[in-house]
Amino acid sequence: MTEPVAVGPAGTLLLRPLSVQADDDPDSVIVGRPELGEFVSLPALYGRAIELLGDGLTVGEVQRRIEDEHDVELDVVGLVEALVGLGFVARLDGADLPDPADAAPPPHLPWLADRHVRWLFGRPMAVLCAVVVVAALVTLVDRPDLVPVYHDFFWSDYIGLTTLVNTAMFSVVISLHELMHLAAARSLGTPARIGLGTRLHNLVVQTDVTAIWSVPRRSRYRVYLAGTFCDLFLLAALLLVLAHANPPEGVAALLRALALVTMLSMPMELHVYMRTDFYFVLADLLRCRNLFGDGLDYARYLLRRVVAVARRARPPADPSAELSAHERRAVRIYAVLLVPAATVALGMFAIYTLPIVAGSLILALAAVWGGLNGGPVLQGVDGGLFLLVEGGIHTLFVVTFVRSHPHWFRRRRPGAPAVR
């Protein structure tokens, strides 16, 4: 964001290259800079004003043109001030303005062009994926024993080695998942970056694809779903190999563990109460600009309203009242569904993750204790390796969480008021 500047009716400006996307909505436009990752949703008339400003008209001329064409009064001065603050203006009244994109981190794999990855999202690849998945489903009807179970995680008696190898396999799976998001974004000509983040108690790898707001809404689904289709294809291929290739038992055990970690990574994307892949699909289907934020605000409002009724106090204002009718309806339904969605997440945790973590921890502690008391040294070292790997993952989670939420840990100056 750049510093605010004075804008007058006689002001002229030079806009930086902007993406203006109607987004299937005649009443609004999405304006932004893909390389900066900054986008705003504006009424359609403001999009027309930006077009006129780009043609070289002064602020006052644009205001009069809008009034003549549409018989409405538009705050073009305020619009220009906002555009300057967002870094969308290169020159104002002949003076060059700093470009915040100069300080923005570069996209990952900048050499990757749409011509390199377009084939991944064509019809032949879609047909191949469908054939492999259907073949795997048919195979499971005859071989239900191939469905991964949590025991498949423990393919070795050495829990530290097991955890290390399984963590490496999981890292490969999520790397492929995120690389598919990046490739899908690049196939549409938009930049993307891969980094670490947190979702509730989970450490996650995530891909920043904010720039896809510059493409039509229907094209964005390709980016949202690319990772899930990659996981589904990989899981189906693994099941087919296990069913028909008859690999040696040692290899089969590793493949079953890989199938398990792949399967466990998929339900996470269905947790739409967080900003997961299917959350963005849902938000775009419902045409909500900030479904998560608005839904969270409404859920908090419902809680405060219950407290106010219990205390016979004045009820709080409904934050969804400022939204359009269709967004308000979607946000209210989404907020109510947050609780059952969390229940599903806890169920998956109880069925799979908790037994794995608890069983591994017990085995590791027992091995370390035995190694320190005359037992097998190798097993003691293996248990210590497990604790080291798990400790490293949880340490990385804490560091990422603190970096992602610096305002939660910022120390207030003595005497400064706490604003809630």
Contacts in CASP RR format, 6 or more apart in sequence:
PFRMAT RR
TARGET T0000
AUTHOR 0000-0000-0000
METHOD contacts of the structure
MODEL  1
MTEPVAVGPAGTLLLRPLSVQADDDPDSVIVGRPELGEFVSLPALYGRAI
ELLGDGLTVGEVQRRIEDEHDVELDVVGLVEALVGLGFVARLDGADLPDP
ADAAPPPHLPWLADRHVRWLFGRPMAVLCAVVVVAALVTLVDRPDLVPVY
HDFFWSDYIGLTTLVNTAMFSVVISLHELMHLAAARSLGTPARIGLGTRL
HNLVVQTDVTAIWSVPRRSRYRVYLAGTFCDLFLLAALLLVLAHANPPEG
VAALLRALALVTMLSMPMELHVYMRTDFYFVLADLLRCRNLFGDGLDYAR
YLLRRVVAVARRARPPADPSAELSAHERRAVRIYAVLLVPAATVALGMFA
IYTLPIVAGSLILALAAVWGGLNGGPVLQGVDGGLFLLVEGGIHTLFVVT
FVRSHPHWFRRRRPGAPAVR
1 85 0 8 1.000
1 86 0 8 1.000
1 87 0 8 1.000
1 100 0 8 1.000
2 84 0 8 1.000
2 85 0 8 1.000
2 87 0 8 1.000
2 97 0 8 1.000
2 98 0 8 1.000
2 100 0 8 1.000
3 85 0 8 1.000
4 81 0 8 1.000
4 84 0 8 1.000
4 85 0 8 1.000
5 81 0 8 1.000
5 84 0 8 1.000
5 92 0 8 1.000
5 97 0 8 1.000
7 59 0 8 1.000
7 77 0 8 1.000
7 78 0 8 1.000
7 80 0 8 1.000
7 81 0 8 1.000
7 84 0 8 1.000
7 92 0 8 1.000
8 59 0 8 1.000
8 60 0 8 1.000
8 77 0 8 1.000
9 58 0 8 1.000
9 59 0 8 1.000
9 60 0 8 1.000
9 63 0 8 1.000
9 77 0 8 1.000
10 58 0 8 1.000
10 59 0 8 1.000
10 60 0 8 1.000
11 58 0 8 1.000
11 59 0 8 1.000
11 60 0 8 1.000
11 80 0 8 1.000
11 92 0 8 1.000
11 93 0 8 1.000
12 56 0 8 1.000
12 57 0 8 1.000
12 58 0 8 1.000
12 59 0 8 1.000
12 92 0 8 1.000
12 93 0 8 1.000
12 94 0 8 1.000
13 53 0 8 1.000
13 54 0 8 1.000
13 56 0 8 1.000
13 80 0 8 1.000
13 83 0 8 1.000
13 84 0 8 1.000
13 89 0 8 1.000
13 90 0 8 1.000
13 91 0 8 1.000
13 92 0 8 1.000
13 93 0 8 1.000
14 54 0 8 1.000
14 89 0 8 1.000
14 90 0 8 1.000
14 91 0 8 1.000
14 92 0 8 1.000
14 94 0 8 1.000
15 50 0 8 1.000
15 53 0 8 1.000
15 54 0 8 1.000
15 83 0 8 1.000
15 88 0 8 1.000
15 89 0 8 1.000
15 90 0 8 1.000
16 33 0 8 1.000
16 87 0 8 1.000
16 88 0 8 1.000
16 89 0 8 1.000
16 90 0 8 1.000
16 99 0 8 1.000
17 33 0 8 1.000
18 31 0 8 1.000
18 32 0 8 1.000
18 33 0 8 1.000
18 50 0 8 1.000
18 88 0 8 1.000
19 30 0 8 1.000
19 31 0 8 1.000
19 32 0 8 1.000
19 33 0 8 1.000
19 34 0 8 1.000
19 39 0 8 1.000
19 213 0 8 1.000
19 214 0 8 1.000
20 29 0 8 1.000
20 30 0 8 1.000
20 31 0 8 1.000
20 32 0 8 1.000
20 47 0 8 1.000
20 50 0 8 1.000
20 51 0 8 1.000
21 29 0 8 1.000
21 30 0 8 1.000
21 31 0 8 1.000
21 213 0 8 1.000
21 214 0 8 1.000
21 215 0 8 1.000
21 216 0 8 1.000
22 28 0 8 1.000
22 29 0 8 1.000
22 44 0 8 1.000
23 29 0 8 1.000
23 30 0 8 1.000
23 216 0 8 1.000
23 217 0 8 1.000
24 216 0 8 1.000
24 217 0 8 1.000
24 218 0 8 1.000
24 287 0 8 1.000
25 287 0 8 1.000
26 44 0 8 1.000
27 43 0 8 1.000
27 44 0 8 1.000
28 41 0 8 1.000
28 42 0 8 1.000
28 43 0 8 1.000
28 44 0 8 1.000
29 41 0 8 1.000
29 42 0 8 1.000
29 43 0 8 1.000
29 44 0 8 1.000
29 46 0 8 1.000
29 47 0 8 1.000
30 39 0 8 1.000
30 40 0 8 1.000
30 41 0 8 1.000
30 42 0 8 1.000
30 213 0 8 1.000
30 214 0 8 1.000
31 39 0 8 1.000
31 40 0 8 1.000
31 42 0 8 1.000
31 46 0 8 1.000
31 47 0 8 1.000
31 50 0 8 1.000
31 88 0 8 1.000
32 38 0 8 1.000
32 39 0 8 1.000
32 40 0 8 1.000
32 86 0 8 1.000
32 88 0 8 1.000
32 213 0 8 1.000
32 214 0 8 1.000
33 39 0 8 1.000
33 87 0 8 1.000
33 88 0 8 1.000
33 101 0 8 1.000
34 190 0 8 1.000
34 191 0 8 1.000
34 211 0 8 1.000
34 214 0 8 1.000
35 101 0 8 1.000
35 104 0 8 1.000
35 107 0 8 1.000
35 191 0 8 1.000
35 211 0 8 1.000
36 87 0 8 1.000
36 100 0 8 1.000
36 101 0 8 1.000
36 104 0 8 1.000
37 104 0 8 1.000
37 210 0 8 1.000
37 211 0 8 1.000
38 86 0 8 1.000
38 87 0 8 1.000
38 88 0 8 1.000
38 100 0 8 1.000
38 210 0 8 1.000
39 210 0 8 1.000
39 213 0 8 1.000
39 214 0 8 1.000
40 82 0 8 1.000
40 86 0 8 1.000
41 289 0 8 1.000
42 50 0 8 1.000
45 66 0 8 1.000
45 70 0 8 1.000
45 72 0 8 1.000
45 74 0 8 1.000
46 74 0 8 1.000
46 79 0 8 1.000
48 66 0 8 1.000
48 69 0 8 1.000
49 62 0 8 1.000
49 66 0 8 1.000
49 74 0 8 1.000
49 76 0 8 1.000
49 79 0 8 1.000
50 79 0 8 1.000
50 83 0 8 1.000
52 61 0 8 1.000
52 62 0 8 1.000
52 65 0 8 1.000
52 66 0 8 1.000
53 59 0 8 1.000
53 62 0 8 1.000
53 76 0 8 1.000
53 80 0 8 1.000
57 65 0 8 1.000
59 76 0 8 1.000
59 77 0 8 1.000
59 80 0 8 1.000
60 76 0 8 1.000
62 76 0 8 1.000
63 73 0 8 1.000
63 74 0 8 1.000
63 76 0 8 1.000
63 77 0 8 1.000
66 72 0 8 1.000
66 74 0 8 1.000
66 76 0 8 1.000
67 73 0 8 1.000
67 74 0 8 1.000
80 89 0 8 1.000
80 92 0 8 1.000
83 89 0 8 1.000
84 92 0 8 1.000
84 97 0 8 1.000
87 97 0 8 1.000
87 99 0 8 1.000
87 100 0 8 1.000
87 101 0 8 1.000
89 97 0 8 1.000
90 96 0 8 1.000
90 97 0 8 1.000
90 99 0 8 1.000
91 97 0 8 1.000
105 193 0 8 1.000
107 191 0 8 1.000
107 192 0 8 1.000
107 193 0 8 1.000
108 182 0 8 1.000
108 192 0 8 1.000
108 193 0 8 1.000
108 194 0 8 1.000
109 182 0 8 1.000
109 186 0 8 1.000
110 191 0 8 1.000
112 182 0 8 1.000
112 183 0 8 1.000
112 186 0 8 1.000
113 186 0 8 1.000
113 189 0 8 1.000
114 186 0 8 1.000
114 187 0 8 1.000
114 188 0 8 1.000
114 189 0 8 1.000
116 186 0 8 1.000
117 183 0 8 1.000
117 184 0 8 1.000
117 186 0 8 1.000
117 187 0 8 1.000
118 187 0 8 1.000
119 125 0 8 1.000
120 180 0 8 1.000
120 183 0 8 1.000
120 184 0 8 1.000
120 187 0 8 1.000
121 184 0 8 1.000
121 187 0 8 1.000
121 222 0 8 1.000
121 226 0 8 1.000
129 229 0 8 1.000
129 232 0 8 1.000
129 233 0 8 1.000
132 233 0 8 1.000
132 236 0 8 1.000
132 237 0 8 1.000
132 240 0 8 1.000
133 232 0 8 1.000
133 233 0 8 1.000
133 236 0 8 1.000
135 236 0 8 1.000
135 240 0 8 1.000
136 235 0 8 1.000
136 236 0 8 1.000
136 237 0 8 1.000
136 239 0 8 1.000
136 240 0 8 1.000
137 236 0 8 1.000
139 146 0 8 1.000
139 239 0 8 1.000
139 240 0 8 1.000
139 243 0 8 1.000
139 244 0 8 1.000
140 146 0 8 1.000
140 147 0 8 1.000
140 239 0 8 1.000
143 243 0 8 1.000
146 239 0 8 1.000
146 242 0 8 1.000
146 243 0 8 1.000
148 256 0 8 1.000
148 259 0 8 1.000
148 260 0 8 1.000
148 263 0 8 1.000
149 260 0 8 1.000
150 260 0 8 1.000
150 351 0 8 1.000
150 352 0 8 1.000
150 355 0 8 1.000
150 356 0 8 1.000
152 253 0 8 1.000
152 256 0 8 1.000
152 257 0 8 1.000
152 259 0 8 1.000
152 260 0 8 1.000
153 162 0 8 1.000
153 166 0 8 1.000
153 257 0 8 1.000
153 260 0 8 1.000
153 261 0 8 1.000
153 356 0 8 1.000
153 360 0 8 1.000
154 162 0 8 1.000
154 360 0 8 1.000
155 162 0 8 1.000
155 250 0 8 1.000
155 253 0 8 1.000
155 254 0 8 1.000
155 256 0 8 1.000
155 257 0 8 1.000
156 162 0 8 1.000
156 165 0 8 1.000
156 253 0 8 1.000
158 378 0 8 1.000
158 379 0 8 1.000
158 382 0 8 1.000
158 383 0 8 1.000
159 360 0 8 1.000
159 363 0 8 1.000
159 364 0 8 1.000
159 367 0 8 1.000
159 382 0 8 1.000
159 383 0 8 1.000
159 386 0 8 1.000
160 364 0 8 1.000
160 382 0 8 1.000
160 383 0 8 1.000
160 384 0 8 1.000
160 385 0 8 1.000
160 386 0 8 1.000
160 389 0 8 1.000
161 382 0 8 1.000
161 385 0 8 1.000
162 257 0 8 1.000
162 360 0 8 1.000
162 386 0 8 1.000
163 360 0 8 1.000
163 385 0 8 1.000
163 386 0 8 1.000
163 389 0 8 1.000
163 390 0 8 1.000
164 385 0 8 1.000
164 386 0 8 1.000
164 389 0 8 1.000
165 254 0 8 1.000
165 257 0 8 1.000
166 257 0 8 1.000
166 261 0 8 1.000
167 389 0 8 1.000
167 393 0 8 1.000
169 254 0 8 1.000
169 257 0 8 1.000
169 258 0 8 1.000
169 261 0 8 1.000
170 261 0 8 1.000
170 265 0 8 1.000
173 231 0 8 1.000
173 234 0 8 1.000
173 258 0 8 1.000
173 261 0 8 1.000
173 262 0 8 1.000
173 265 0 8 1.000
174 204 0 8 1.000
174 205 0 8 1.000
174 265 0 8 1.000
175 205 0 8 1.000
176 227 0 8 1.000
176 230 0 8 1.000
176 231 0 8 1.000
176 234 0 8 1.000
177 205 0 8 1.000
177 227 0 8 1.000
177 228 0 8 1.000
177 230 0 8 1.000
177 231 0 8 1.000
177 265 0 8 1.000
178 194 0 8 1.000
178 205 0 8 1.000
178 206 0 8 1.000
178 207 0 8 1.000
178 227 0 8 1.000
179 194 0 8 1.000
180 226 0 8 1.000
180 227 0 8 1.000
180 229 0 8 1.000
180 230 0 8 1.000
181 192 0 8 1.000
181 207 0 8 1.000
181 209 0 8 1.000
181 223 0 8 1.000
181 226 0 8 1.000
181 227 0 8 1.000
181 277 0 8 1.000
182 192 0 8 1.000
182 194 0 8 1.000
182 207 0 8 1.000
182 209 0 8 1.000
183 226 0 8 1.000
184 222 0 8 1.000
184 223 0 8 1.000
184 226 0 8 1.000
184 227 0 8 1.000
185 191 0 8 1.000
185 192 0 8 1.000
185 207 0 8 1.000
185 209 0 8 1.000
185 211 0 8 1.000
185 212 0 8 1.000
185 223 0 8 1.000
186 192 0 8 1.000
187 222 0 8 1.000
188 212 0 8 1.000
188 215 0 8 1.000
188 219 0 8 1.000
188 222 0 8 1.000
188 223 0 8 1.000
189 215 0 8 1.000
190 209 0 8 1.000
190 211 0 8 1.000
190 212 0 8 1.000
190 214 0 8 1.000
190 215 0 8 1.000
191 211 0 8 1.000
192 207 0 8 1.000
192 208 0 8 1.000
192 209 0 8 1.000
192 211 0 8 1.000
193 207 0 8 1.000
193 208 0 8 1.000
194 205 0 8 1.000
194 206 0 8 1.000
194 207 0 8 1.000
194 208 0 8 1.000
195 205 0 8 1.000
195 206 0 8 1.000
195 207 0 8 1.000
195 208 0 8 1.000
196 203 0 8 1.000
196 204 0 8 1.000
196 205 0 8 1.000
196 206 0 8 1.000
196 396 0 8 1.000
196 400 0 8 1.000
197 203 0 8 1.000
197 204 0 8 1.000
197 205 0 8 1.000
197 206 0 8 1.000
197 400 0 8 1.000
197 401 0 8 1.000
197 404 0 8 1.000
198 204 0 8 1.000
198 397 0 8 1.000
198 400 0 8 1.000
198 401 0 8 1.000
198 404 0 8 1.000
199 268 0 8 1.000
199 271 0 8 1.000
199 274 0 8 1.000
199 275 0 8 1.000
199 276 0 8 1.000
200 274 0 8 1.000
200 345 0 8 1.000
201 397 0 8 1.000
202 268 0 8 1.000
202 397 0 8 1.000
203 393 0 8 1.000
203 396 0 8 1.000
203 397 0 8 1.000
203 400 0 8 1.000
204 268 0 8 1.000
209 223 0 8 1.000
212 219 0 8 1.000
212 220 0 8 1.000
212 223 0 8 1.000
213 220 0 8 1.000
217 284 0 8 1.000
217 287 0 8 1.000
220 280 0 8 1.000
220 284 0 8 1.000
221 281 0 8 1.000
221 284 0 8 1.000
224 277 0 8 1.000
224 278 0 8 1.000
224 280 0 8 1.000
224 281 0 8 1.000
224 284 0 8 1.000
225 277 0 8 1.000
225 281 0 8 1.000
227 269 0 8 1.000
227 277 0 8 1.000
228 266 0 8 1.000
228 269 0 8 1.000
228 277 0 8 1.000
228 278 0 8 1.000
231 262 0 8 1.000
231 265 0 8 1.000
231 266 0 8 1.000
232 266 0 8 1.000
234 262 0 8 1.000
235 259 0 8 1.000
235 262 0 8 1.000
235 263 0 8 1.000
235 266 0 8 1.000
238 255 0 8 1.000
238 258 0 8 1.000
238 259 0 8 1.000
238 262 0 8 1.000
239 259 0 8 1.000
241 247 0 8 1.000
241 255 0 8 1.000
242 252 0 8 1.000
242 255 0 8 1.000
242 256 0 8 1.000
242 259 0 8 1.000
247 255 0 8 1.000
264 348 0 8 1.000
264 352 0 8 1.000
264 353 0 8 1.000
267 344 0 8 1.000
267 348 0 8 1.000
268 276 0 8 1.000
269 276 0 8 1.000
269 277 0 8 1.000
269 278 0 8 1.000
270 276 0 8 1.000
270 278 0 8 1.000
270 344 0 8 1.000
271 278 0 8 1.000
271 279 0 8 1.000
271 341 0 8 1.000
271 344 0 8 1.000
271 345 0 8 1.000
272 278 0 8 1.000
272 279 0 8 1.000
272 282 0 8 1.000
272 334 0 8 1.000
272 337 0 8 1.000
272 341 0 8 1.000
273 279 0 8 1.000
273 337 0 8 1.000
273 338 0 8 1.000
273 341 0 8 1.000
273 342 0 8 1.000
273 345 0 8 1.000
274 292 0 8 1.000
275 292 0 8 1.000
279 291 0 8 1.000
279 292 0 8 1.000
282 291 0 8 1.000
282 334 0 8 1.000
283 289 0 8 1.000
283 290 0 8 1.000
283 291 0 8 1.000
283 292 0 8 1.000
286 326 0 8 1.000
286 327 0 8 1.000
286 330 0 8 1.000
286 334 0 8 1.000
287 326 0 8 1.000
287 327 0 8 1.000
287 330 0 8 1.000
288 294 0 8 1.000
288 327 0 8 1.000
288 330 0 8 1.000
288 331 0 8 1.000
288 334 0 8 1.000
289 327 0 8 1.000
291 330 0 8 1.000
291 331 0 8 1.000
291 334 0 8 1.000
294 319 0 8 1.000
294 320 0 8 1.000
294 323 0 8 1.000
294 327 0 8 1.000
294 331 0 8 1.000
295 320 0 8 1.000
295 331 0 8 1.000
295 332 0 8 1.000
295 334 0 8 1.000
295 335 0 8 1.000
295 338 0 8 1.000
296 335 0 8 1.000
296 338 0 8 1.000
297 319 0 8 1.000
297 320 0 8 1.000
298 318 0 8 1.000
298 319 0 8 1.000
298 320 0 8 1.000
298 331 0 8 1.000
298 332 0 8 1.000
298 335 0 8 1.000
299 335 0 8 1.000
299 338 0 8 1.000
301 316 0 8 1.000
301 317 0 8 1.000
301 318 0 8 1.000
301 319 0 8 1.000
301 320 0 8 1.000
302 335 0 8 1.000
304 315 0 8 1.000
304 316 0 8 1.000
305 315 0 8 1.000
305 316 0 8 1.000
307 313 0 8 1.000
308 314 0 8 1.000
308 315 0 8 1.000
308 316 0 8 1.000
309 315 0 8 1.000
320 327 0 8 1.000
320 328 0 8 1.000
320 331 0 8 1.000
320 332 0 8 1.000
321 328 0 8 1.000
323 331 0 8 1.000
360 386 0 8 1.000
360 390 0 8 1.000
361 390 0 8 1.000
363 383 0 8 1.000
363 386 0 8 1.000
364 382 0 8 1.000
364 383 0 8 1.000
364 384 0 8 1.000
364 386 0 8 1.000
364 387 0 8 1.000
365 383 0 8 1.000
365 387 0 8 1.000
367 376 0 8 1.000
367 379 0 8 1.000
367 380 0 8 1.000
367 382 0 8 1.000
367 383 0 8 1.000
367 384 0 8 1.000
368 380 0 8 1.000
368 383 0 8 1.000
368 384 0 8 1.000
368 387 0 8 1.000
370 376 0 8 1.000
370 379 0 8 1.000
370 380 0 8 1.000
371 377 0 8 1.000
371 379 0 8 1.000
371 380 0 8 1.000
372 380 0 8 1.000
402 408 0 8 1.000
402 409 0 8 1.000
412 418 0 8 1.000
END
